[in-house]
């Protein structure tokens, strides 16, 4: 029995966009126009246009994006855009990287609830920065567990939410919601 298109579940594919950082139509905008669910972590960068200083949202990692769709819908789009590629698992033959729905939705929710998320690459997070395990009780991140991000000189408490193997985000948490975990 052949699988119908509706039987194939949509998953979060890890993709790369090889366009220049200043391209007018990066891949995440093209995919959003095609009504695909796309996520790329954004950060605010200062820009000067016509003598005025402003902040603009730009991708944290310009070549990284996540697309939630089926492989059958995504393959024709990847074939049409030469700079859009799948990221492949190491030591495999053309098996694309994926992220589970629960892990990705948890990460997106954490980023969206924070006014000022701070992204970290895996090599930037040291053991000294996040040595205490915590659980969040109450608030928008109720039920989240992770590590408390400790940065010298910072008065803000941050929960480190990781997307394993890609990057982490430090999201602000009110001290009254923090509960240490044994």
N, C-alpha and C positions, 0 to 999 in steps of 0.2 A: 504494500500500500504506500503510495507516494504522499509526502507531507504537503499539505496545503500551505499557502503563504501565511494564513492566519494561525497555523499550528506552530510556526517557527517563532520563538519568543524574541522580543527585542532586548538587546543587551547594550551596556555601555562599552563602546569600543574606544580604545586609546589611539589617537591619530596624531599625525604631525603635519604642520603646514610649513612648507619651505619658502613661502613668499617672504619678501623683505619686510622688515618691521614697519616701514612707512608705506606699505602698499595700500591703495585705496579700498580694495575689496578683499580683505583677508578671508580665509576659508570659513571661519566661524560665522561671518556675516552672510556669506553665500549660502551656507547650510541653513541658517535661520530663515532666509528668504524662501527656501524650499520646504519650510514648515517642519524641519527636523529638530529634535530636541538636542541642543548643543550647550555644553558648559565649558567655559574657559575661565580660569581664575583671573580676576582683574585687580589692578592696583592703580592708585592715583599718582600721576606724574605731573610735575609742573611744566607748562609749555608757555611760550611767548608767541602770540599771534598779533600782528599789526601793532606792536608796541605794548600790548596788554598782557599781563600775566594771568594765567588761569590754570586750573587743574583739569586734566583729561584722563579718562580711564583707558588704560592700555593693558594688554595681557601680561600677567606676571612672567610667564615663560612663553615667548612669542610663537614657538613652534609646537606647543602642546595644546590639544583640545580633546574633549570627550564628546562622543556622539552616541545617542541612544536610538538605535534603530535595528532593523534586521540586516543581515549581510546581503541579502538579495536586493534590498532597496539602496544600500550604500555602495555596492560595487559599481553600478553604472555612473554614479556621481564621482567616485574616485577615478574612474577611467576618463571622465571628461575634464577633470581638473588635474593637470600634470604635477602641480606642487603639493597636492594632498595625498598622503600615504598612510597606510596602517603602520602602527608600531608592532613589530613581531616579537614573540617570546624568544628568548635566547635558547640555543641548542635544539631548535625545532625547525621544521621546514614549513614556513608560511602559515604559522598559527598566530592569529592576531591577539594582542593583549586585550583583556577585558577586565572590567571592574564590576563587582556585584552591585545589584540595584540598592540593597540596603546600605552598603558602605558608601556609595556615591550619594544617595539621598541624605544620609546622615551628614556627610561632609558639606554638601550644598546648603543644607539647613543651618549648620553651624556658621558658615560664612555669611549667609544672608541675615542672620540675627545680630551679627556684630556690626557696629558702626565703623570700626576701624580694624579690620582683620590684618594680621601680619603673616605673610607667607615665608616659609623657611624651606630651603633645600635640605635633603637628608644629611649632607655633610656639615651643615651649619648648626645642627642641633647636637649639643654635647650632653654627656651624662650629667654634668654638673648643673646644666640648665633645667633639667626636668627629672628630678630624683624622687618626687613624692607623688604617689597615686592618689587621685581624688575622685569623688562622685559628686555630681551636681544634683541638689535636691531643691526643686522649685525653679521658677523662672522659665524662660523660653528654651533652655537647654536641659530641662528636667530629665533625669535618667542617664545622661551622658557620663561615661567614665573615661578617664584618661590621666594624663600627667599634668601637674601644675608647672607652668613655665615660669622660671625664676630668672629675671634679668636684672643685673646689678644696676641700682639707681632708679629702677622703675617702681612706681607706687601702684601700678595697675596689676591686678591678678588676671592671669590668662590661662585658659585651658588649651592644651595642645591636642588638636584633632589631626590625626594622620591619615593620609591616603598612601598606604604602604607602597614603598618603592618609588614614589613620585615626589611628593612634598608634603609639608605639614602646614597647618594654619594655627596661629595663636589667636583665640577669641577672648574678648574681655568678659569676665565673670564677676558678679558682685560677691564680696567676701561672705555674706550671709548665706549664700547658696552652696558654699564649698563644704564638703564633708570628707575628712581623710579616710582612706581605705587601708585597713590593716596591713 
